Amino acid sequence: RDYLRSVSQVPAEYPSAAELQQAYDAGKANWQTPALYRVSQIFLSVSDASNAETVRKQALELSKKAQSAPGDFAALATQYSQDRVTAERGGDTGLQPLQQLVPEVRGAVARLKVGAVSDPVQSAAGFHVIKLTEQQPARTATLEELRDQLTQALRAQRQEQIAQAYLDGMLNTATLSIDGAELNKILEEKH
């Protein structure tokens, strides 16, 4: 395998700018990035059914506070959210496509305008008060963003082609003859 790799080196200048552009254009339909949403949340967990109503009331209270003063959302999240990781960032969960959000939250986020705060949303884990802080529309990734990924893929593909051509060449020139009588003698000795 190492020897094969050594005889199938891809030229350093491959792929050229034109070859990269051609690969980018050919795959344009695949370079679509989905709409992204930056969501902040105040999460209150429900440990069992008996405290669900208490938690729902607290979530409703926090939701009303945040709706009347959206600027205070981060402070409320830091103070009350039980998702410690996001609470430390003022509730920020980062930019992500809708598909990565839990289904119940997904629906609420899809209806929000940037800057707006939702009513409490119940999921299997508890209650979420959501604020949509940013939205980026779906778009096609640029060649610049994909340059490294495309270059690696093209180089790997070219190396495979060179290695295959080398192996094909070896098989064409190798004179492989099997002596049937000799083979039978060896097989008989084994039994």
ROVOVEX-871570 format. One record per residue: x, y negated, z of N, C-alpha, C, O, CB in turn. Coordinates in steps of 0.2 Angstrom, whole numbers. Glycine has a CB too. Example, Ala and Ser with C-alpha at 12.3 -4.5 7.8 and 13.67 -1.06 7.14 Angstrom:
2
(site (66,28,39),(62,22,39),(66,16,39),(71,17,42),(57,22,45))
(site (64,11,35),(68,5,36),(64,0,39),(67,-6,40),(70,3,29))
end
This chain:
191
(site (4,6,0),(0,0,0),(4,-6,0),(3,-11,-4),(-5,0,6))
(site (10,-6,4),(14,-12,4),(18,-13,-3),(18,-19,-5),(20,-11,10))
(site (20,-7,-6),(23,-8,-12),(18,-10,-17),(20,-15,-21),(25,-1,-14))
(site (12,-8,-17),(7,-10,-22),(6,-18,-21),(5,-22,-26),(0,-7,-20))
(site (6,-20,-14),(5,-27,-13),(11,-31,-16),(10,-37,-19),(4,-29,-5))
(site (17,-28,-16),(23,-32,-18),(23,-32,-26),(25,-37,-28),(29,-28,-16))
(site (20,-27,-29),(19,-28,-37),(13,-31,-39),(12,-32,-45),(20,-21,-39))
(site (9,-33,-34),(3,-37,-37),(2,-44,-34),(-3,-46,-32),(-4,-33,-35))
(site (8,-47,-33),(8,-54,-30),(4,-59,-35),(5,-59,-41),(15,-57,-30))
(site (0,-63,-32),(-4,-68,-36),(1,-74,-37),(4,-77,-32),(-11,-70,-32))
(site (1,-77,-43),(6,-83,-43),(3,-89,-39),(-3,-90,-37),(5,-86,-51))
(site (8,-92,-36),(7,-97,-31),(2,-103,-33),(-2,-105,-29),(13,-100,-28))
(site (3,-104,-39),(-2,-110,-42),(-9,-108,-44),(-13,-112,-46),(2,-113,-48))
(site (-10,-101,-42),(-17,-99,-44),(-22,-100,-38),(-19,-98,-32),(-17,-91,-46))
(site (-28,-102,-38),(-31,-104,-44),(-30,-112,-45),(-28,-116,-41),(-39,-103,-43))
(site (-30,-114,-52),(-29,-121,-54),(-36,-125,-52),(-41,-122,-50),(-28,-121,-61))
(site (-35,-131,-52),(-41,-135,-51),(-47,-134,-55),(-52,-134,-53),(-39,-143,-51))
(site (-45,-132,-61),(-50,-131,-66),(-54,-124,-65),(-60,-123,-65),(-47,-130,-74))
(site (-50,-119,-62),(-52,-112,-61),(-57,-113,-54),(-62,-110,-54),(-47,-107,-59))
(site (-55,-117,-50),(-59,-118,-44),(-65,-122,-45),(-71,-119,-43),(-55,-123,-39))
(site (-65,-127,-50),(-71,-130,-52),(-76,-125,-55),(-82,-126,-54),(-69,-136,-57))
(site (-73,-121,-59),(-77,-116,-63),(-81,-111,-58),(-87,-110,-59),(-73,-112,-68))
(site (-77,-109,-53),(-80,-105,-48),(-85,-108,-44),(-90,-105,-42),(-74,-102,-43))
(site (-84,-114,-42),(-89,-118,-39),(-95,-119,-43),(-101,-118,-40),(-86,-125,-37))
(site (-94,-121,-49),(-100,-122,-53),(-104,-116,-54),(-110,-116,-54),(-98,-125,-60))
(site (-101,-110,-55),(-104,-104,-56),(-108,-102,-50),(-113,-98,-51),(-99,-98,-58))
(site (-106,-103,-44),(-109,-101,-38),(-114,-106,-35),(-116,-106,-29),(-104,-99,-33))
(site (-115,-112,-38),(-118,-118,-35),(-124,-116,-32),(-126,-119,-26),(-120,-123,-41))
(site (-128,-111,-34),(-134,-109,-31),(-133,-107,-24),(-137,-107,-19),(-138,-104,-35))
(site (-127,-104,-23),(-125,-101,-16),(-123,-106,-11),(-122,-104,-5),(-120,-95,-17))
(site (-121,-112,-13),(-118,-117,-9),(-123,-121,-5),(-121,-126,-3),(-113,-121,-13))
(site (-129,-119,-5),(-134,-123,-2),(-134,-123,6),(-133,-117,8),(-141,-121,-4))
(site (-133,-128,9),(-133,-128,17),(-140,-130,19),(-143,-135,16),(-128,-133,20))
(site (-143,-127,23),(-150,-128,25),(-151,-135,29),(-146,-138,31),(-153,-122,30))
(site (-157,-137,30),(-158,-143,34),(-155,-142,41),(-156,-136,44),(-166,-145,34))
(site (-152,-146,44),(-149,-145,51),(-153,-150,56),(-154,-156,54),(-142,-146,51))
(site (-154,-148,62),(-157,-151,67),(-153,-152,73),(-150,-147,76),(-164,-148,69))
(site (-152,-158,76),(-148,-158,82),(-154,-159,88),(-157,-164,88),(-143,-165,82))
(site (-154,-155,92),(-159,-154,97),(-156,-155,104),(-151,-152,105),(-164,-148,96))
(site (-160,-159,108),(-158,-159,115),(-164,-156,119),(-170,-156,117),(-156,-166,118))
(site (-162,-152,124),(-168,-149,128),(-167,-150,136),(-161,-150,138),(-168,-142,126))
(site (-173,-150,139),(-173,-149,146),(-176,-142,147),(-182,-141,145),(-177,-155,150))
(site (-172,-137,150),(-175,-130,150),(-176,-129,157),(-172,-129,162),(-170,-125,147))
(site (-182,-126,159),(-184,-124,165),(-186,-116,165),(-191,-115,161),(-190,-128,168))
(site (-182,-112,169),(-184,-105,168),(-190,-103,172),(-191,-106,177),(-178,-101,170))
(site (-193,-98,170),(-199,-95,174),(-196,-88,176),(-195,-83,171),(-205,-94,169))
(site (-195,-87,182),(-192,-80,185),(-198,-75,185),(-196,-69,183),(-189,-81,191))
(site (-204,-77,187),(-209,-72,186),(-216,-75,186),(-216,-82,186),(-210,-67,193))
(site (-221,-72,184),(-228,-75,183),(-230,-79,188),(-234,-84,187),(-233,-70,181))
(site (-229,-78,194),(-231,-82,200),(-229,-89,200),(-233,-93,203),(-229,-78,207))
(site (-223,-90,197),(-221,-97,198),(-222,-101,191),(-220,-107,190),(-214,-98,200))
(site (-225,-98,186),(-226,-100,179),(-229,-107,180),(-228,-112,176),(-229,-95,175))
(site (-235,-107,183),(-239,-113,184),(-235,-119,187),(-236,-125,184),(-245,-112,188))
(site (-231,-118,192),(-227,-123,195),(-222,-126,190),(-221,-132,190),(-224,-120,202))
(site (-219,-121,187),(-214,-123,182),(-217,-127,176),(-214,-132,174),(-210,-117,179))
(site (-223,-125,174),(-226,-128,169),(-228,-136,171),(-227,-140,167),(-233,-125,167))
(site (-230,-137,177),(-232,-143,179),(-226,-148,179),(-226,-154,178),(-235,-143,186))
(site (-220,-145,182),(-214,-149,182),(-211,-151,175),(-209,-156,174),(-208,-144,186))
(site (-212,-146,170),(-210,-147,163),(-215,-153,160),(-212,-157,157),(-211,-141,159))
(site (-221,-153,162),(-226,-158,160),(-224,-165,162),(-224,-170,159),(-233,-156,162))
(site (-222,-165,169),(-220,-171,172),(-214,-174,168),(-213,-180,167),(-219,-170,179))
(site (-209,-169,167),(-202,-172,164),(-204,-174,157),(-200,-178,154),(-197,-166,164))
(site (-208,-170,154),(-210,-172,147),(-213,-179,146),(-211,-183,142),(-215,-167,144))
(site (-217,-180,151),(-221,-187,151),(-216,-193,152),(-216,-198,149),(-226,-187,156))
(site (-211,-191,157),(-206,-196,159),(-201,-197,153),(-200,-203,151),(-201,-194,165))
(site (-199,-192,149),(-195,-193,144),(-198,-196,138),(-195,-200,134),(-192,-186,142))
(site (-205,-195,137),(-209,-198,131),(-209,-205,132),(-209,-209,128),(-216,-195,131))
(site (-210,-207,139),(-211,-215,140),(-204,-218,140),(-204,-224,139),(-214,-216,147))
(site (-199,-214,141),(-192,-218,141),(-187,-213,137),(-183,-210,141),(-190,-220,148))
(site (-188,-212,131),(-183,-207,127),(-176,-208,128),(-172,-203,128),(-185,-207,120))
(site (-174,-214,130),(-167,-216,131),(-164,-212,138),(-158,-211,139),(-166,-223,132))
(site (-169,-210,142),(-167,-207,148),(-166,-200,148),(-165,-196,153),(-172,-209,154))
(site (-168,-197,142),(-168,-190,141),(-162,-186,143),(-162,-181,147),(-169,-188,134))
(site (-156,-189,141),(-150,-185,143),(-149,-185,151),(-146,-180,153),(-144,-189,140))
(site (-150,-191,154),(-150,-191,161),(-154,-186,164),(-153,-182,169),(-151,-198,164))
(site (-161,-185,162),(-165,-180,165),(-163,-173,163),(-164,-169,168),(-172,-182,161))
(site (-160,-172,157),(-158,-165,156),(-152,-163,160),(-152,-158,163),(-156,-165,148))
(site (-147,-168,161),(-142,-167,166),(-144,-165,173),(-141,-161,176),(-137,-173,166))
(site (-149,-169,175),(-152,-168,182),(-156,-161,183),(-155,-158,188),(-155,-174,184))
(site (-160,-160,178),(-166,-155,179),(-165,-149,175),(-167,-143,177),(-172,-158,178))
(site (-161,-149,169),(-161,-143,165),(-158,-137,168),(-152,-138,171),(-158,-145,158))
(site (-160,-131,167),(-157,-125,170),(-153,-122,165),(-150,-116,167),(-162,-121,173))
(site (-152,-124,159),(-147,-122,155),(-141,-126,156),(-140,-131,153),(-150,-122,147))
(site (-136,-123,160),(-131,-127,163),(-126,-129,157),(-124,-135,157),(-127,-123,167))
(site (-125,-125,152),(-121,-127,146),(-123,-133,143),(-119,-138,142),(-120,-121,141))
(site (-129,-133,141),(-132,-139,138),(-133,-145,142),(-133,-151,141),(-138,-138,134))
(site (-135,-144,149),(-136,-149,154),(-130,-153,154),(-131,-159,155),(-138,-146,160))
(site (-124,-150,154),(-118,-154,155),(-117,-159,149),(-113,-164,150),(-112,-150,155))
(site (-120,-158,143),(-120,-162,138),(-126,-166,137),(-128,-168,131),(-118,-158,131))
(site (-130,-167,142),(-136,-171,142),(-142,-167,138),(-146,-170,135),(-135,-178,138))
(site (-141,-161,138),(-146,-157,135),(-145,-155,127),(-148,-151,124),(-153,-160,135))
(site (-139,-158,124),(-138,-157,117),(-136,-150,116),(-131,-147,119),(-132,-161,115))
(site (-139,-147,111),(-138,-140,109),(-134,-140,102),(-132,-134,100),(-145,-136,108))
(site (-132,-145,100),(-128,-146,93),(-133,-145,87),(-139,-144,87),(-123,-140,93))
(site (-129,-146,81),(-133,-146,75),(-134,-139,73),(-129,-135,73),(-129,-150,69))
(site (-140,-137,71),(-141,-130,69),(-147,-129,64),(-152,-134,65),(-142,-125,75))
(site (-147,-124,60),(-153,-123,56),(-159,-121,60),(-158,-118,66),(-152,-118,50))
(site (-165,-122,58),(-171,-120,62),(-171,-113,64),(-173,-111,69),(-178,-122,58))
(site (-169,-109,59),(-169,-101,60),(-165,-99,66),(-166,-94,69),(-166,-98,54))
(site (-160,-104,69),(-156,-102,75),(-160,-103,81),(-158,-101,87),(-150,-105,75))
(site (-165,-107,81),(-169,-109,87),(-174,-104,89),(-176,-100,84),(-173,-116,86))
(site (-176,-103,95),(-181,-98,97),(-188,-100,93),(-189,-106,93),(-182,-97,105))
(site (-191,-95,91),(-197,-96,87),(-202,-102,90),(-204,-106,86),(-201,-90,86))
(site (-203,-101,96),(-208,-106,99),(-205,-113,98),(-209,-118,97),(-209,-105,106))
(site (-199,-114,99),(-196,-121,99),(-195,-123,92),(-196,-129,90),(-188,-121,102))
(site (-194,-118,87),(-194,-120,80),(-200,-124,78),(-199,-129,74),(-193,-113,76))
(site (-206,-122,80),(-212,-125,77),(-212,-132,80),(-214,-137,76),(-218,-121,80))
(site (-211,-133,86),(-211,-140,89),(-206,-144,86),(-208,-150,85),(-209,-139,97))
(site (-200,-142,85),(-195,-146,82),(-197,-148,75),(-196,-154,73),(-188,-142,81))
(site (-200,-144,71),(-202,-145,64),(-207,-151,64),(-208,-154,59),(-205,-139,61))
(site (-211,-152,69),(-216,-157,69),(-213,-164,72),(-217,-169,71),(-222,-155,74))
(site (-208,-164,75),(-205,-170,78),(-202,-174,73),(-199,-172,68),(-200,-168,84))
(site (-202,-181,75),(-198,-186,71),(-192,-187,75),(-192,-186,81),(-202,-193,70))
(site (-187,-189,72),(-180,-191,75),(-182,-196,81),(-185,-201,80),(-175,-193,71))
(site (-179,-194,87),(-180,-199,93),(-186,-197,97),(-186,-199,103),(-181,-206,90))
(site (-190,-193,94),(-197,-191,98),(-195,-185,103),(-191,-181,102),(-202,-189,93))
(site (-200,-185,108),(-199,-179,113),(-206,-175,113),(-211,-178,112),(-198,-182,120))
(site (-205,-169,114),(-211,-164,113),(-214,-164,120),(-212,-165,125),(-209,-157,111))
(site (-220,-161,120),(-224,-158,126),(-220,-152,127),(-216,-149,123),(-232,-157,124))
(site (-221,-149,133),(-217,-143,135),(-219,-137,130),(-225,-137,128),(-219,-141,142))
(site (-214,-134,129),(-215,-128,124),(-213,-122,128),(-208,-121,131),(-211,-128,117))
(site (-218,-117,128),(-216,-111,132),(-213,-105,128),(-216,-104,122),(-223,-108,136))
(site (-208,-102,130),(-205,-97,127),(-205,-91,132),(-207,-92,137),(-197,-98,124))
(site (-202,-85,130),(-202,-79,134),(-198,-81,141),(-199,-78,146),(-199,-73,131))
(site (-193,-85,140),(-188,-87,146),(-191,-92,150),(-189,-93,156),(-181,-89,143))
(site (-195,-97,148),(-197,-102,152),(-200,-108,148),(-203,-107,142),(-191,-105,156))
(site (-199,-114,150),(-202,-120,147),(-196,-124,144),(-191,-126,148),(-206,-124,152))
(site (-197,-127,138),(-192,-131,135),(-196,-138,134),(-201,-138,131),(-190,-128,128))
(site (-192,-144,135),(-194,-150,133),(-189,-152,128),(-183,-153,130),(-195,-156,140))
(site (-191,-154,122),(-187,-155,117),(-187,-162,114),(-192,-165,114),(-189,-150,111))
(site (-181,-164,112),(-180,-171,109),(-176,-169,103),(-170,-166,103),(-176,-176,114))
(site (-178,-172,97),(-175,-171,91),(-170,-177,90),(-173,-183,90),(-180,-171,85))
(site (-164,-177,91),(-159,-182,90),(-156,-184,84),(-154,-189,82),(-154,-181,95))
(site (-156,-179,79),(-154,-180,72),(-156,-175,68),(-158,-169,70),(-146,-180,73))
(site (-157,-177,61),(-159,-172,56),(-155,-173,50),(-155,-179,48),(-167,-172,55))
(site (-152,-168,47),(-149,-168,41),(-153,-164,36),(-154,-158,37),(-141,-166,41))
(site (-154,-167,30),(-158,-163,25),(-154,-158,22),(-148,-158,22),(-160,-168,19))
(site (-157,-153,19),(-154,-147,15),(-150,-151,10),(-152,-156,7),(-159,-142,12))
(site (-144,-148,8),(-140,-151,3),(-135,-145,0),(-134,-140,3),(-136,-157,5))
(site (-131,-147,-5),(-126,-142,-8),(-120,-144,-5),(-118,-150,-6),(-126,-143,-16))
(site (-116,-140,-3),(-109,-141,0),(-105,-143,-6),(-106,-141,-11),(-106,-134,4))
(site (-100,-148,-4),(-96,-150,-9),(-90,-145,-11),(-89,-141,-7),(-93,-157,-7))
(site (-87,-146,-17),(-81,-142,-18),(-76,-143,-13),(-72,-138,-11),(-78,-144,-25))
(site (-75,-149,-10),(-70,-151,-5),(-71,-147,1),(-66,-144,4),(-70,-158,-4))
(site (-77,-146,3),(-79,-142,9),(-78,-135,8),(-76,-131,13),(-86,-143,11))
(site (-78,-132,2),(-78,-125,0),(-71,-123,-2),(-69,-117,-3),(-83,-123,-4))
(site (-66,-128,-4),(-60,-127,-7),(-56,-121,-4),(-54,-117,-8),(-56,-133,-7))
(site (-55,-121,3),(-51,-116,6),(-54,-109,5),(-51,-104,3),(-50,-117,13))
(site (-61,-109,6),(-64,-103,6),(-64,-100,-1),(-63,-94,-2),(-72,-104,8))
(site (-65,-104,-6),(-65,-102,-13),(-58,-100,-15),(-58,-95,-19),(-68,-108,-18))
(site (-53,-104,-13),(-46,-102,-15),(-44,-95,-13),(-42,-91,-16),(-41,-107,-12))
(site (-46,-93,-6),(-45,-87,-3),(-48,-81,-7),(-45,-76,-9),(-46,-87,4))
(site (-55,-82,-9),(-59,-77,-12),(-56,-76,-19),(-55,-70,-21),(-66,-80,-12))
(site (-54,-81,-23),(-51,-81,-29),(-45,-77,-29),(-43,-73,-34),(-51,-87,-33))
(site (-40,-79,-24),(-34,-76,-24),(-34,-68,-22),(-31,-64,-25),(-29,-79,-19))
(site (-39,-66,-18),(-40,-59,-16),(-43,-56,-22),(-40,-50,-23),(-45,-59,-10))
(site (-47,-59,-26),(-50,-55,-31),(-45,-54,-37),(-44,-49,-40),(-56,-59,-34))
(site (-40,-59,-38),(-35,-59,-43),(-30,-53,-41),(-28,-49,-45),(-32,-65,-44))
(site (-28,-53,-34),(-24,-48,-32),(-26,-41,-33),(-23,-36,-35),(-22,-49,-25))
(site (-33,-40,-32),(-36,-34,-33),(-35,-32,-41),(-34,-26,-42),(-43,-34,-31))
(site (-37,-37,-45),(-36,-35,-52),(-29,-34,-55),(-28,-29,-59),(-39,-42,-56))
(site (-24,-37,-52),(-17,-36,-54),(-15,-29,-51),(-12,-25,-55),(-12,-41,-51))
(site (-17,-27,-45),(-16,-20,-42),(-19,-15,-47),(-16,-10,-48),(-18,-20,-35))
(site (-25,-16,-48),(-29,-11,-52),(-26,-10,-59),(-25,-4,-62),(-36,-13,-53))
(site (-24,-16,-62),(-20,-15,-69),(-14,-11,-68),(-12,-7,-73),(-19,-22,-72))
(site (-10,-12,-63),(-4,-9,-62),(-5,-1,-61),(-1,3,-64),(0,-12,-55))
(site (-10,0,-57),(-12,7,-56),(-14,11,-63),(-12,16,-64),(-17,8,-51))
(site (-18,7,-66),(-20,10,-73),(-14,11,-77),(-14,16,-81),(-25,5,-76))
(site (-10,6,-77),(-4,7,-82),(0,13,-80),(3,17,-84),(1,1,-81))
(site (1,14,-73),(5,20,-71),(1,27,-73),(5,31,-75),(5,20,-63))
(site (-5,27,-72),(-9,33,-74),(-8,34,-82),(-8,40,-84),(-16,32,-72))
(site (-8,29,-86),(-8,30,-93),(-1,33,-95),(-1,37,-100),(-9,23,-96))
(site (4,31,-91),(11,33,-93),(13,39,-90),(18,43,-92),(16,27,-92))
(site (10,41,-84),(12,47,-81),(10,53,-85),(4,54,-87),(9,47,-73))
(site (14,58,-86),(12,64,-89),(11,69,-83),(16,72,-80),(18,67,-94))
(site (5,70,-82),(3,75,-77),(0,81,-80),(-5,81,-83),(-3,71,-73))
(site (4,87,-79),(2,93,-82),(2,98,-76),(6,98,-72),(6,96,-88))
(site (-4,102,-76),(-4,107,-71),(-3,114,-74),(-7,116,-79),(-11,106,-67))
(site (1,117,-71),(2,124,-73),(-2,129,-69),(-2,130,-63),(10,126,-71))
(site (-8,131,-73),(-13,135,-70),(-10,142,-66),(-13,143,-61),(-18,137,-75))
(site (-6,145,-69),(-3,151,-67),(1,150,-60),(0,154,-55),(2,155,-72))
(site (5,145,-60),(8,143,-54),(4,141,-48),(5,143,-43),(13,137,-56))
(site (-2,137,-50),(-6,135,-45),(-10,141,-42),(-11,141,-36),(-12,130,-48))
(site (-12,146,-46),(-15,152,-44),(-11,156,-39),(-13,159,-34),(-17,156,-49))
(site (-4,156,-41),(1,160,-36),(1,157,-29),(1,160,-24),(8,160,-40))
(site (1,150,-29),(1,147,-23),(-5,148,-19),(-5,149,-13),(2,139,-24))
(site (-11,147,-22),(-17,148,-19),(-18,155,-16),(-20,156,-10),(-23,147,-24))
(site (-15,160,-20),(-16,167,-17),(-11,168,-11),(-13,172,-7),(-14,172,-23))
(site (-6,165,-11),(-1,166,-5),(-4,163,1),(-3,166,7),(6,162,-7))
(site (-9,158,0),(-12,155,6),(-17,160,9),(-18,159,15),(-15,148,4))
(site (-20,164,5),(-25,169,8),(-22,175,11),(-26,179,13),(-30,170,2))
end
